[in-house]
Amino acid sequence: MRQKKTGDKRITPVQKNRCAALLVCASGLFAATALAGEHRSVTFGEGSLTLSGSLTESACRLEMTSLHQVVWLGNTDTASLRRPGDRAAPVSFQLKLEDCGRGPTSLRDSKSGNVSWSTMQPAVSVWFYGTSDGDMPDYLKINGTSGLALALANSEGEPLPLNQRAAPLYLLPGQNTLTYTVTPVRTPAPLRAGAWNASLNFRMIYD
C-alpha cells in the first residue's frame, strides 16, 4: 500500500482557469482605474479675435540742449548806440528738432491769414514771448539798465515781433535746425551803462 507524499501540491486544470479569470479581472480593473484618473481635454467651441490699431507719425521733439539756453551777447559800447534805432551786432541762437515725422500740414499764418499746406512735409510755427519794452513793444525788455531792447529775427533777417506767432516753417523729416538772431537796439529811453539780462520764452506749434 502506497503512502501519500506530503507537500506535493499540484494545480488542477480547473484551478488554472480560475487563476486566469482572476488575472483578467484584475487587469481590467487596473485599466479602468487608470482611465478614470487620466484628464482629458474636450473641445466644445471655436472662435476668433479681430485685432486693430493705428500707427501715427510722431511729432517733432525738441533737442534737450535747445530747451534751456544761455546766450551771451557780449559787451556793447554805448558809442555804437547813440541814437534811438541804432543796433549792435546780432547774435544767433538755434532751436534743434529731432524725429520729425512725414505727414500732411495745414497751418495758418496768424499775420497774413495764408494757410501753409502740404501732403508730405510737416511744418512748425514758433511763438516767442516775454515782457515788451515800454517804448518799443515789438522788442524784448531788458533788466538792469535802460536805453536798450532786444530785437528778434529769423534766419532770413525778417523781424519777428515779440508775443506774436511767427509764419509757419516747412520741416524735413528727421532732424531740423531753426536759426534765429537777437540784436541789441537803442530805445528812446536814456542810455545807461551796466550789466543787463532778459528772459525770452518760446512755444512751438507743430502740425
Summary of the structure (lengths in Angstrom):
residues: 207
radius of gyration: 45.1
end to end distance: 125.8
largest distance: 161.8
contacts: 468
relative contact order: 0.19
helix: 15%
strand: 32%
